Amino acid sequence: MLSLPADIALADPRLLVPEMVAMHQRHPQLDIMNLEALGAASLLDARVLLSERAADGALPGPLSAEGLAWRVIKIG
């Protein structure tokens, strides 16, 4: 089972939603969950951890394009 670090932060929805809208304008191919991850990472200046499977998906390109840090972790 995975555990989360004690310093996990949540983005304020009043700030997150406009950031998601801006991200959608630049990355319209992303679904709402990916937009939330991208927007939260941007607002919180956070590194995104992606599973090996997710690293083959839609997020790595937009994360890199936005200059956001990300890395792949092994799950299981």
Buried (B, 14 or more C-beta within 10 A) or exposed (E): EEEEEEEEEEBEEEEBBEBBEBBBEEBEEBEEEBBBBBBBBBBBEBEBBBEEEBBEEBBBEBBEEBEBEBEBEEEE
